Amino acid sequence: MIVGVPKEVKQDEYRVGMIPAGVEELTTAGHLVIVETQAGIGSGITDEQYRAAGADIVATAADVWSVADLVVKVKEPQPSEWPLIRQGQLVFTYFHFAASEELTKNILATGCTAIAYETLRGPKGDLPLLTPMSEIAGRMSIQEGAKYLEKPQLGRGILLAGVPGVAPAHITILGGGVVGKNAAKIAAGFQADVVILDINVERLRYLEDVMPANVNTLFSDRHNIREQLRLADLVIGAVLVEGARAPRLVSRSDLQYMKPGAVIIDVAVDQGGCIETTKPTTHSNPTYVVDGIVHYCVTNMPGAVGRTSTYALCNVTLPYVMKIAQLGLAGACGQDSGIRHAVNLHAGQVTNAAVAKTFGLPYVEFHF
């Protein structure tokens, strides 16, 4: 199989879809790997390193897309890439279709098979290709929140840890999944006052057991969310419904309960955001202010730490890339139902029920 790795073109995206170790494994197994020149530069990987691992380096993205049977990326194809996608081509990346009807309909029109990292299921029903980026985004959310709480960044002028005689910041985390857990761990290390809200009581029991004393848990309902908004210096949006649009937990009218200069980091922005006032931003222009509240809604947070993120991502994607390359899509899906569940679009049809429901499109069960 010909496996293609284009350079990412999304603004401020420094990750790459494959590292040299992956190239070596694929080429050793008899596959051809084509890498666009400078694809790895944002992650500190040179063309020479790819060549040494057995890759062919090509000059343009079109050179990759025009011949690759399987394209391995990080972020959803951008508008400049849509015309390059071929009918029947396999595209393996983060798509987050539920956040964009435009993306969904344009990728449908290409007739490619869209295999989404974020809906690939592991043997325990987990989401193994989403987990490492969620870990990074969760940890980064506190790092970024600390920065944007500073007064020059229009925040309240709050130090997360406080100092003797001055209370630490109050951090509210909406969602106790991978993002929420990792955000809480880092926030706890800062000695902040942390509260995690979730609708899963068993998850809250688990978090209560593993978290330090400065992290508390609350059941997520409208009353508790409003009370937490009154207290919060920093709110982390960390909710996920697999494949679907994130539920709206905070409306614009709820911002009135918050302190002026408080900060919202909506990590759920990739799936449409869990705050009504969320709109996608970039690392170059990450924040905006609504009703006195600073919003940070960068859609590719882990892209800023490209080196860490690329290696963390490729550690988990490579086994699935190998399986698809070795067995073909039908063989891989037959052997691994998790890959079958990751096929969101196929041959011009929506094969993910949550995506179809989000946009009122016909749903067709994927058959291989």
N, C-alpha and C positions, 0 to 999 in steps of 0.2 A: 504494500500500500504506500502511496505517496502522502506523507504527512507534512503540512505546511504551517509555518509559524510566522505570521506577519508582525510588523512593529505596531504597537498600540497607537491609535491616533486620537483617542479621547483626551481632552485637555487635562494636563497635569497628571497623566497616567504614566508611571515609571516601571510598572511590572511587565513581565513577558511570559508567554504561555508555556515555555519549556526551558529547562536548564541543560547545560552540556551533558550531564549524566543521563538525562532522558534521551537525548540524541544518540548517545553511545549505545544505550540499551536497544533502541529501535533499529539502528543500523546494524548492530550485531545480529539482530533477529531477521535481517534481510530486507528491511524497509528503507525507503528513501526519505530523508528529511530535508526539507527546503526551508531556509531561514532568511528572512529579509535582512539586508544589511543594516546594522546598528539597532536591531530589534532588542538586544539585551543591554544596550548602553546605560539605560536608566537604572538597571539593577547591577551595574558593574561587571557585566559579562561582555567580552569582546567578540568580534567576528572570528578572530584567530582561535579563541577557545571553542567556538562552535565547529570550526573547520577541523580542529584537532580531534574532536569527538566524532567526526564523520559527516557533518552537515554540508550541504551545498549552499553557498551564500549567493543570493540573487539581489538584483539592484532595486526592485520596486515591489510594492504590495501586489500589483497586477501580476507579476511573475509568480507570486505565491498562489494567489487565488485561481489563476488560469489553469493550473495543473494539479493542485492538491485534491486528493480524494477526501481527506480529513483535515480540516483547518482547526488548529488548537490555539485559542486566544485566552484573554483574561476578561475583557469587557465586551458588552454587546456591540455588534457591528454598528458603526456610525454611518450617517447618511452618505458620506463619501465612499463607504465600502459596499453599500447595498448593490450598486450596479455591477460589482465584481463577483458577487455570489452566483454560483451556477446551480441550475436545477439538478437535484439529486445529490448535491454535495453535502457532506457531513460537516456541521459546524458545532464545535464543542467549546462552550464558554459560559460565563455568567450572562444570562439574558434578562431576567427580572421583567418578563413581558407585562405582568399585571400593572406595572407602573407607567406603561406607555402604549396607548392604542396605535399611535403612529408607527412605532417600532414593530409591533405585532403584525399589523397589516402589510407593512413593507417587506418584512421577512417572509410572511406567508406568500406574497406575490413572487418571491424568487423560486419557490418550489424546492428549497433545500430542506434538509432534515436538521432541525435545531435541537441539540442535546444540551440541556441546561444544567450547569454545575449545581445550581441551588435547589434543584428538585431530585437529584440523584440520591437514592436511598441506600443506606448501608444495611448489612445483615440484621442489625438490631432495630431497624426502622429509623435510624438517625440520618443526618444529612452530612456525610463525611467531607464533602467538598465545600460546604458552606462553613463548617466549623472553624477551620484555621483563620479565615478572614473575619469571622465573627469574633474570635478571640482577640485578634489584632484591633478591630474596630472598637470593641468594648474597652480595651486598655487605652487606646488612643483617645476615646471620648473624655476620659478624665484629664488626660494630658492637655487636650484642646480646651476643655472646660476651665481648667486652671488658668490658662493663658487669657481666655476671653472674659474671665471675671475681673481681670485687671482694668483699672480705670482708663488707661490710654486706649484700651480696646472697647470702650463704652460699657464695660461691666460695672458691677457694684463696688469694685475695689476690695475684694475679699480674698484673703489667703486661705486656701483650703484647710490647712492644718490649724489655723489660729495661732495664738501664742499664749503663754501663761497669763491668765486673767482676762483673755478675750476668746469668745467661743469660736470653734471651727465652723466651716461652711456646712450647711445642710444640703445633702444631695439626695434627690428623689430619682429612683430608677424604675421606669415603667416597663416591666417584663423581667422575669427571672430565668430566662434561657441562657444560652452561651454568652451573648453580648452582655446581658445584665449581670451574670455571675462574674465575668471578667472585669467589668466596670467596677463592681462592688469591691473586688479584691484590691484593685489599685487605689480606689477611694479610701478603703480602710487603711491601707498603708500610709496614706497622707494624714491619717488620724481625723478624717472628716466624720461628721454625723450622717450616717447613710441609712436610707430606707428603701427596700425593694418591694414593689407591688406585683402581684401575679394572681391569676384566677385559679391556678392549680394549687390546691392546698398541700398536696403531697410534695410538690416542688418546693413550696415554702418551708415545709418541715425539713426537707433535705438542706436547703440553704441555711436555715436556723442552726443546723448541726455543724455545718462546715465553715460558717463565717465567724469572724472574731466578734467581740462584744459590742463594738461600735457599729455593727450592721444589724438592723432590725427588719422584720418582715411584716407586711400588711396584705390582707386580701384586697384585690383590686376591684373597687366599685366606685360609683360616681362620688359618693360622700367622701371616701378616703382619698381619692384623687384630688378633689377640691381642697381638702384640708392640707394635703402635702404641697399643693401649689402655693398656698399661703406661706408655708415655712421655707420653701426651697430657694436656695441661691443658685443651684444648678439642677436642671432636669435632663435626664437621659432617656430618650425614646428608644426602647429596645424590644419592641414586640414583633412577632413574626407569625404569619399564617402561611404555611408552606404553599408557594406558587400563587397565592392570592394577594390582593391589595391589603396593606396593613390596615387594621381597624383604627378609626379616628377616636382617640381617647381624650383629647383636649381640643376644645373649640376655641375660636377666637375670643368669644365672650369670657372664656375661662381665664384669659390672660390678665383680666382685671384683678384677679386674686393675687397675682404675683408681685413681688417687689420690683420697683424700677431698677433696671440694670441687671436683673437676673438673667441667666443664660439657659437656652435650650439647645441641646445637641441631639438632633433627630437621626439616629443611626438607621432607623427604618425608612429613610428617604428613598433607598433603592427600590422599595416596594410601595412607594407612594407617600410614605410618612404617616406617623400616628398623631401628628399635630395638624390642626386645620390650616394653620398659617405656614406650614412647611412648603418650600419651593426649592428645587435643586440648585445647589451652588457648586463652586469649584475651589480648588486649593488656592488659586490666584485671587479669588474674590469670595472668601468663604462665608461671610456673615452679612446679615441685614437686620434692621430693627423694626419690629412691629409693636405698637402700643407700649414702647419703652422696654421691650424684652429683646435681648440679643438672640438671634437665631443662627445656628451653625448647621448647615444641611448639605454637606459635601457628599456627593453620590459615590465617590470612590476613595473613601478615607484611607484604606490600606495602601493605596497607590503612592502616598507620600513617603512611605517607608518601603520603597520598592525592593530593596535587597532582602530584607526580612520577609516581606510578603511573597515575593516570587518563590523563594526556596520553601516557605511553608506551604504554599499552594501546590507547587510541583511535586512535593513529597506525597501528596494525596491524589493528585490527578493522574500521575504517570501509570499506575497499575491499570486504570480504566482505559487510558489511551492505548496501552499495550494490548489490552483485551480486545478492543475494537479493531486495532490494526491487524492482530493475529487472526481473529475469527470473523471479521466483517460485522456489520451492524446486526444482522439477523442472528448470527452465531453468538455474538456477545449478549444480545438481549435474551436469547434462549438459555444461556448459561447463567445470566445474572439479571434477575427481575428488577434490580435497582437501576440498571442502565435503561431498561425499558420504561421505567417510570420517569426517567429524565428526558425522554423524547417529548418535547412540548409541541412541536410542529413537524408535520411530515407530508410531503407531496401536496402542499397547498391546503392542508387541513389542520385544524387545531386538535391536538391529541392530549391536551392537559385540561381536565375539567374545570379547574379553578380559573385558568386564563380564559376559557370559553365563556364562563359565567360572568367574569368581570366585564367583558365587552359585548355580551349578548350574541356571541358567534356560535355556530354549530359545533358540537363536540363529537369527534369520531374516535373511538377507541383504537389505539395503535396496534396494528397487526404486522407481524414480520414474517 
